[in-house]
Amino acid sequence: MRYSLSDLPPLLQRVVDGTTESPTAGGPISQRDLEAGGEARGPERPAAFFDHINLDEALELYAVVRTLAPKHSLEIGFCSGVSGLAILQALHDAGGGIHHVCDPFQTTYAGRRGLDNVAAAGFSALLDFHEDYPEMVVPRLPPIQFCFIDASHLFDLSILDFVLADKRLEVGGILALHDLWMPALQAVVRYVLSNRSYRIHHSSGVVPQPARGLKAEAKRWVAAVLRRLPRAEQYFTSSVLQPWESLGITNLVFLEKTDGDERDWKTHRPF
């Protein structure tokens, strides 16, 4: 089933229309303000949303969660709550569920705007919020069927977030990561696909095409030549033999868990 921006929470729809009032200052927030909101860093910018996914990504999140209909979902990193609102709306429309959120900086960084926006949208009853680090919260959660990670973006901490979430994520569940333009997060995805039982989940059913452009084409051509060399995998890294541009991954990726963790203790596959 296909969804549209009209399926997103009315609070986000009003942002599209340029009519949302700021919770901290008067005046409408335009679409330009929303897209430029990543520069905001506190109450000095009178905006309801900042440091967030864009509206197309919000719709992707909504579609995946609405279809999956999880009883319990998890979000690591919350900020102003755009992704959270999309997930909560999907849970509501799918018949209910609990969305567990970890954000240790909701007050100090976001000024509690994420929580304010959830309250304004009327979804507080579906939210289980923890202003603490995920390692203190996630192990105590019930099994989850969906997780969205958009937190520190550092490789080691993002791997920690993945490991914590994976231990609670049921087989068949989906884990999403944002900001895949960052090399650190590309490395996280490569690790997961190479070493764990996950596969890319295409929410629309259409497999995205590899990136175009002269640079991307050159990388794929070089990789194709190198893969023909004897024992190429011993001399070249996976990133050289399979360039990121060839994976068809956009800025938001969904990974489906296909099995439990049955690795031998010596297992390690280059990524």
The 8 nearest C-alpha neighbors of each residue, nearest first, counted from 0:
[[1, 2, 66, 62, 203, 65, 204, 3],
 [0, 2, 3, 62, 203, 58, 6, 202],
 [1, 3, 6, 62, 0, 4, 58, 5],
 [4, 2, 5, 6, 1, 58, 7, 62],
 [3, 5, 6, 7, 58, 12, 2, 54],
 [4, 6, 3, 7, 12, 8, 9, 2],
 [7, 5, 4, 3, 2, 8, 58, 88],
 [6, 8, 4, 5, 85, 9, 11, 12],
 [9, 7, 10, 11, 88, 12, 6, 84],
 [10, 8, 12, 11, 13, 7, 120, 5],
 [9, 11, 8, 13, 12, 120, 14, 19],
 [12, 10, 14, 13, 9, 8, 7, 15],
 [11, 13, 9, 15, 14, 10, 8, 16],
 [14, 12, 16, 18, 19, 15, 10, 11],
 [13, 15, 17, 11, 19, 16, 12, 18],
 [16, 14, 12, 13, 17, 30, 11, 29],
 [15, 17, 13, 14, 18, 12, 29, 30],
 [18, 16, 29, 14, 28, 15, 30, 13],
 [17, 19, 27, 13, 16, 14, 28, 20],
 [20, 18, 14, 13, 27, 28, 17, 21],
 [21, 19, 27, 26, 25, 18, 28, 22],
 [20, 22, 47, 24, 46, 23, 25, 45],
 [23, 21, 24, 47, 20, 46, 25, 45],
 [24, 22, 21, 45, 25, 42, 46, 47],
 [23, 25, 21, 45, 22, 26, 20, 46],
 [26, 24, 21, 20, 27, 23, 45, 22],
 [25, 27, 20, 21, 28, 24, 19, 45],
 [26, 28, 20, 18, 19, 17, 29, 21],
 [29, 27, 17, 19, 32, 18, 14, 20],
 [30, 28, 17, 32, 31, 27, 33, 14],
 [29, 31, 33, 32, 15, 17, 34, 14],
 [32, 30, 34, 29, 33, 35, 28, 36],
 [33, 31, 29, 35, 30, 34, 36, 28],
 [34, 32, 30, 36, 31, 35, 29, 48],
 [33, 35, 31, 36, 32, 30, 53, 37],
 [36, 34, 32, 33, 37, 31, 38, 49],
 [35, 37, 49, 33, 38, 39, 34, 32],
 [38, 36, 50, 49, 39, 35, 51, 34],
 [39, 37, 36, 35, 40, 49, 50, 44],
 [40, 38, 36, 37, 44, 49, 41, 50],
 [41, 39, 38, 108, 44, 42, 43, 109],
 [40, 42, 43, 39, 44, 109, 108, 110],
 [41, 43, 44, 45, 40, 23, 110, 46],
 [42, 44, 41, 45, 40, 39, 46, 23],
 [45, 43, 42, 46, 39, 41, 40, 24],
 [46, 44, 24, 23, 21, 43, 42, 47],
 [47, 45, 21, 48, 44, 28, 49, 36],
 [46, 48, 21, 22, 112, 45, 49, 79],
 [49, 47, 79, 46, 36, 33, 51, 81],
 [48, 50, 36, 37, 51, 39, 79, 33],
 [51, 49, 37, 36, 78, 48, 52, 79],
 [50, 52, 49, 81, 53, 37, 48, 79],
 [51, 53, 56, 57, 82, 54, 81, 50],
 [54, 52, 56, 55, 57, 51, 34, 81],
 [53, 55, 57, 56, 58, 52, 4, 11],
 [54, 56, 58, 57, 53, 59, 4, 52],
 [57, 55, 59, 58, 54, 53, 52, 60],
 [58, 56, 54, 60, 55, 59, 85, 82],
 [57, 59, 61, 55, 56, 60, 62, 54],
 [60, 58, 56, 62, 61, 57, 63, 55],
 [61, 59, 57, 63, 58, 62, 64, 56],
 [60, 62, 58, 85, 89, 64, 59, 86],
 [63, 61, 59, 65, 60, 64, 58, 66],
 [62, 64, 66, 60, 65, 61, 202, 67],
 [65, 63, 67, 61, 66, 62, 68, 89],
 [64, 66, 89, 62, 68, 63, 93, 67],
 [67, 65, 63, 64, 68, 62, 93, 0],
 [66, 68, 64, 65, 69, 63, 144, 145],
 [69, 67, 65, 93, 66, 64, 90, 70],
 [70, 68, 144, 71, 67, 72, 145, 96],
 [69, 71, 96, 97, 68, 72, 144, 143],
 [70, 72, 143, 97, 69, 96, 98, 144],
 [73, 71, 145, 98, 143, 146, 144, 99],
 [74, 72, 146, 99, 98, 100, 145, 147],
 [73, 75, 100, 147, 146, 148, 76, 99],
 [76, 74, 148, 101, 100, 150, 149, 147],
 [75, 77, 150, 102, 149, 101, 74, 78],
 [76, 78, 80, 102, 79, 113, 75, 83],
 [77, 79, 109, 113, 80, 105, 76, 50],
 [80, 113, 78, 112, 48, 81, 49, 77],
 [79, 81, 113, 83, 77, 82, 78, 84],
 [82, 80, 84, 83, 79, 51, 85, 52],
 [83, 81, 85, 84, 80, 57, 86, 52],
 [82, 84, 80, 86, 81, 85, 87, 77],
 [83, 85, 87, 81, 86, 82, 80, 88],
 [84, 86, 61, 82, 88, 83, 87, 57],
 [87, 85, 89, 83, 84, 88, 61, 90],
 [88, 86, 90, 84, 89, 85, 83, 91],
 [87, 89, 91, 85, 90, 86, 84, 8],
 [90, 88, 65, 92, 86, 61, 87, 91],
 [91, 89, 95, 87, 93, 88, 92, 96],
 [90, 92, 95, 88, 89, 94, 93, 87],
 [91, 93, 89, 94, 90, 88, 65, 95],
 [94, 92, 90, 91, 68, 65, 95, 89],
 [95, 93, 91, 92, 90, 96, 68, 89],
 [96, 94, 91, 90, 93, 92, 97, 70],
 [95, 97, 70, 90, 71, 125, 69, 98],
 [96, 98, 71, 125, 126, 70, 99, 72],
 [97, 99, 72, 126, 73, 71, 127, 125],
 [100, 98, 127, 73, 128, 72, 126, 74],
 [99, 101, 74, 128, 73, 129, 75, 127],
 [102, 100, 129, 75, 133, 130, 131, 76],
 [101, 103, 130, 76, 104, 105, 77, 131],
 [102, 104, 131, 130, 132, 105, 101, 129],
 [105, 103, 107, 108, 102, 106, 109, 130],
 [104, 106, 109, 111, 102, 108, 103, 107],
 [107, 105, 110, 111, 104, 109, 108, 103],
 [106, 108, 104, 110, 105, 109, 111, 103],
 [109, 107, 104, 106, 110, 105, 41, 40],
 [108, 110, 105, 78, 111, 106, 112, 107],
 [109, 111, 106, 112, 108, 107, 105, 41],
 [112, 110, 106, 105, 109, 114, 113, 115],
 [113, 111, 115, 79, 110, 114, 109, 116],
 [114, 112, 79, 80, 116, 115, 111, 78],
 [113, 115, 117, 111, 112, 116, 118, 80],
 [116, 114, 112, 118, 113, 117, 119, 111],
 [115, 117, 119, 113, 118, 114, 112, 120],
 [118, 116, 120, 114, 119, 115, 122, 123],
 [117, 119, 121, 115, 123, 116, 120, 122],
 [120, 118, 116, 117, 121, 115, 10, 122],
 [121, 119, 117, 118, 122, 116, 10, 8],
 [122, 120, 118, 119, 123, 117, 124, 116],
 [123, 121, 124, 117, 125, 120, 118, 87],
 [122, 124, 126, 118, 125, 117, 121, 114],
 [123, 125, 122, 126, 121, 127, 97, 118],
 [126, 124, 97, 123, 122, 98, 96, 127],
 [127, 125, 98, 123, 124, 128, 97, 99],
 [126, 128, 99, 98, 100, 97, 129, 125],
 [127, 129, 100, 99, 126, 101, 130, 102],
 [130, 128, 101, 131, 100, 102, 127, 136],
 [131, 129, 103, 102, 101, 105, 128, 104],
 [130, 132, 103, 129, 102, 101, 133, 135],
 [131, 133, 103, 135, 134, 101, 102, 136],
 [134, 132, 136, 135, 137, 101, 131, 75],
 [135, 133, 132, 136, 137, 138, 163, 160],
 [134, 136, 133, 132, 137, 131, 138, 139],
 [137, 135, 133, 134, 139, 138, 132, 140],
 [136, 138, 140, 139, 133, 134, 135, 163],
 [139, 137, 140, 136, 134, 163, 135, 167],
 [140, 138, 137, 136, 141, 135, 167, 134],
 [141, 139, 137, 138, 142, 136, 167, 143],
 [140, 142, 143, 139, 167, 71, 138, 137],
 [143, 141, 167, 168, 169, 140, 144, 71],
 [144, 142, 71, 168, 72, 167, 145, 169],
 [143, 145, 172, 69, 168, 169, 72, 71],
 [146, 144, 72, 173, 172, 174, 143, 73],
 [147, 145, 73, 174, 74, 72, 175, 173],
 [146, 148, 175, 74, 174, 176, 73, 75],
 [149, 147, 75, 176, 74, 150, 175, 146],
 [150, 148, 76, 177, 75, 176, 147, 151],
 [149, 151, 76, 152, 75, 148, 157, 77],
 [150, 152, 153, 156, 157, 149, 76, 154],
 [153, 151, 150, 157, 154, 184, 183, 149],
 [154, 152, 151, 156, 155, 157, 183, 184],
 [155, 153, 183, 157, 156, 158, 184, 152],
 [156, 154, 158, 157, 153, 159, 183, 152],
 [155, 157, 159, 158, 153, 154, 160, 151],
 [156, 158, 160, 154, 159, 155, 153, 152],
 [159, 157, 161, 155, 156, 160, 154, 162],
 [160, 158, 156, 162, 157, 161, 163, 155],
 [159, 161, 157, 163, 158, 162, 164, 156],
 [160, 162, 158, 164, 159, 163, 165, 157],
 [163, 161, 165, 159, 164, 160, 158, 166],
 [164, 162, 160, 161, 166, 165, 159, 137],
 [163, 165, 161, 167, 166, 162, 168, 160],
 [166, 164, 168, 162, 167, 163, 161, 169],
 [165, 167, 164, 163, 168, 162, 138, 169],
 [166, 168, 142, 165, 164, 143, 169, 141],
 [169, 167, 143, 165, 144, 166, 164, 142],
 [168, 170, 172, 144, 171, 143, 167, 142],
 [171, 169, 256, 172, 258, 257, 259, 168],
 [170, 172, 256, 257, 169, 255, 173, 144],
 [173, 171, 144, 169, 170, 145, 256, 255],
 [172, 174, 255, 145, 254, 256, 253, 144],
 [173, 175, 146, 254, 253, 145, 147, 255],
 [176, 174, 253, 147, 252, 254, 146, 148],
 [177, 175, 148, 252, 251, 147, 149, 253],
 [176, 178, 251, 149, 179, 250, 252, 148],
 [179, 177, 250, 180, 181, 251, 176, 184],
 [178, 180, 250, 181, 177, 184, 185, 251],
 [179, 181, 178, 250, 182, 185, 184, 249],
 [180, 182, 179, 183, 184, 178, 185, 152],
 [183, 181, 185, 184, 186, 180, 179, 187],
 [184, 182, 154, 186, 185, 181, 153, 187],
 [185, 183, 187, 186, 182, 181, 179, 154],
 [184, 186, 182, 188, 187, 183, 179, 189],
 [187, 185, 189, 183, 184, 188, 190, 182],
 [188, 186, 184, 190, 185, 189, 191, 158],
 [187, 189, 191, 185, 190, 186, 192, 184],
 [190, 188, 186, 192, 270, 187, 191, 193],
 [191, 189, 187, 193, 270, 188, 192, 194],
 [190, 192, 195, 188, 194, 189, 193, 187],
 [191, 193, 189, 190, 197, 194, 195, 188],
 [194, 192, 190, 191, 189, 270, 268, 195],
 [195, 193, 191, 190, 268, 192, 267, 196],
 [194, 196, 191, 197, 192, 193, 260, 190],
 [197, 195, 258, 257, 256, 259, 198, 194],
 [196, 198, 256, 255, 257, 192, 195, 254],
 [199, 197, 255, 254, 200, 192, 256, 196],
 [198, 200, 254, 253, 255, 201, 197, 252],
 [199, 201, 253, 254, 255, 202, 198, 252],
 [202, 200, 204, 203, 206, 199, 205, 253],
 [201, 203, 204, 200, 63, 59, 62, 253],
 [204, 202, 205, 201, 1, 206, 59, 62],
 [203, 205, 201, 202, 206, 200, 207, 0],
 [206, 204, 203, 207, 201, 202, 208, 200],
 [205, 207, 201, 208, 204, 247, 203, 202],
 [208, 206, 247, 205, 209, 248, 201, 249],
 [207, 209, 247, 206, 210, 246, 245, 211],
 [210, 208, 247, 245, 244, 246, 211, 207],
 [209, 211, 244, 215, 247, 208, 245, 212],
 [212, 210, 215, 209, 216, 213, 244, 214],
 [211, 213, 215, 214, 216, 210, 217, 244],
 [212, 214, 216, 215, 217, 211, 218, 210],
 [215, 213, 217, 216, 212, 218, 211, 219],
 [214, 216, 218, 212, 217, 213, 211, 244],
 [215, 217, 213, 219, 218, 214, 212, 220],
 [216, 218, 220, 214, 215, 219, 213, 221],
 [219, 217, 215, 221, 220, 216, 222, 214],
 [218, 220, 222, 216, 217, 221, 223, 215],
 [221, 219, 217, 223, 222, 218, 216, 224],
 [220, 222, 224, 218, 223, 219, 217, 225],
 [223, 221, 240, 219, 225, 224, 220, 226],
 [224, 222, 220, 226, 221, 225, 219, 227],
 [223, 225, 221, 222, 226, 227, 220, 228],
 [226, 224, 222, 227, 228, 223, 221, 231],
 [225, 227, 223, 228, 224, 231, 222, 240],
 [228, 226, 225, 224, 229, 223, 231, 230],
 [227, 229, 231, 225, 226, 230, 224, 232],
 [230, 228, 231, 227, 226, 232, 225, 233],
 [231, 229, 232, 233, 228, 234, 226, 227],
 [230, 232, 228, 233, 234, 229, 226, 235],
 [231, 233, 230, 235, 234, 236, 237, 226],
 [234, 232, 231, 230, 235, 236, 229, 237],
 [233, 235, 231, 232, 236, 230, 229, 225],
 [236, 234, 232, 231, 233, 239, 237, 240],
 [235, 237, 238, 239, 240, 232, 234, 269],
 [236, 238, 240, 239, 270, 241, 269, 235],
 [237, 239, 242, 241, 236, 240, 243, 270],
 [240, 238, 237, 236, 241, 242, 222, 235],
 [239, 241, 222, 237, 238, 226, 242, 236],
 [240, 242, 238, 239, 237, 222, 243, 245],
 [243, 241, 238, 244, 245, 239, 240, 218],
 [242, 244, 245, 246, 241, 238, 185, 248],
 [243, 245, 210, 242, 246, 209, 215, 247],
 [246, 244, 209, 243, 242, 247, 210, 241],
 [247, 245, 248, 243, 244, 209, 242, 241],
 [246, 248, 209, 207, 208, 245, 244, 210],
 [249, 247, 246, 252, 250, 207, 251, 244],
 [248, 250, 251, 247, 252, 179, 180, 207],
 [249, 251, 179, 178, 177, 180, 252, 248],
 [252, 250, 177, 249, 176, 179, 178, 253],
 [251, 253, 175, 176, 248, 254, 249, 250],
 [254, 252, 175, 200, 174, 199, 173, 255],
 [253, 255, 199, 174, 200, 198, 173, 197],
 [256, 254, 173, 197, 198, 200, 172, 257],
 [255, 257, 197, 170, 171, 172, 258, 196],
 [256, 258, 196, 197, 170, 171, 255, 198],
 [259, 257, 196, 170, 256, 260, 197, 171],
 [260, 258, 261, 170, 196, 257, 256, 169],
 [259, 261, 262, 258, 195, 196, 166, 263],
 [260, 262, 259, 263, 258, 196, 195, 264],
 [263, 261, 260, 266, 264, 265, 195, 194],
 [262, 264, 266, 265, 261, 267, 260, 194],
 [263, 265, 266, 262, 267, 261, 260, 194],
 [266, 264, 263, 267, 262, 268, 194, 261],
 [267, 265, 263, 264, 262, 268, 194, 261],
 [266, 268, 265, 269, 194, 193, 264, 262],
 [267, 269, 194, 193, 270, 266, 190, 195],
 [270, 268, 267, 237, 193, 236, 190, 194],
 [269, 190, 189, 237, 193, 268, 238, 186]]
